[in-house]
């Protein structure tokens, strides 16, 4: 009986995996330019970490965490997001003693048991970045510029960054009261979840996706109108710094993040090609989170992007997934060429070339067909004549020409490339 994958857990097949690798390589390059260092975080954490950081009343903790009891009674969970894990590592290893400003990036799978849909699976991969040790507007603006640079480098043409301020512990209570009063006046029109959220976590009223709640939202109080002077000035400076660098931000006064730890600057990235669920990532500031998890009182800000969603946007834009092709396809002709092909392939790989070596039992026609399917630009033919003379024949697949004896069997990769280039130039 065939065994299929678990619902919400998908295989990333080679063509799509190549696109993922390209996205992640681009992200690593951008992170390096902004002086971030990569951290590798464990997939399993104590469930308490997310209850304390993400929030007991969030959908993630209430409905979506994969939590289980270990043999010693410890309740563990597959991580549903990366920020809390990065904060835990920052506190556990006292990173603030090594460098007052810590800039971390990470890549890897997250897990949430929600209804699977296009671009939103139960196991999904994220690219994330976090900065600890700064709470000034300039670092918020730097994060937003990094995010914009990253999206452009990946090739997400339709990306739009929406921003809002979520205030702070000083000004949010008044906003909360105004939001509760507004919610109570519309209680009968709210969905059942929002009726419950009214007292437990009223900010979630603004994040609800139910149609009746979305229709009401335009009349709700706006945090930007309840900010104290410090929060208002912080947000204005973030926007000013970004605008001075040509980064256009879209004010979204009803945007909130789905996690409890956010304050002040919050942002979300949307892009076309995903339908109604068009968010590809987001983030914001979380100044009290490190202290709440046992660390020092330091500022923090970060973001995460969903790799599946980025890949879907690229696909919707019409870009073909990269198809890694071997630079050289080695076709041994009979038993005489098989050993020579095996040795040549190993040496060329050691010298940095991507090489596919076929077996000696296939016809030249079938090997050429396979090389063409792989889109290999060159096929090295190794038969009795080549082995006997010590010189190889290379078929240039684009020019459809054989370069007989173009190089010695023991020629290194750079000399081989140069010889093929010279042959093509001479023929042209």
Buried (B, 14 or more C-beta within 10 A) or exposed (E): EEEEEEEBEBEBEEEBBBBBEBBBEBBBEBBEEBEBEEBEBEEBBBBEBBBBBBBEBBBBBEEBBBBEEEEEEEEBBBBBBBBBBBBBBBBEEEBBEEEEBBBBBBBBBBBBBBEBEEBBBBBBBBBBBBBBBBBEBEBBBBBBBBBBBBBEBBBBBBBBBBBBBBBBEEBBEBBBEBBBEBBEEBEEEBBEBBBEBBEEBBBBBBBBEEEEBEEBBEEBBBBBEBBBEEBBEBBBBBBEBBEEEEBEBEEBBBBBBBBBBBBBBBBBBBBBBBEEEBBBBBBBBBBBBBBBBEBEEBBBBBBBBBBBBBBBBBBBBEEEBEEEBBBBBBBBBEEBBBEBBBBBBEBBBEEEBEBBBBEBEBEBEEBBEBBEEBEBBBBBBBBEBBBEEEBBBBBBBEEEEEBBBBBBBEBEBEEBBEBBEEBBEEEE
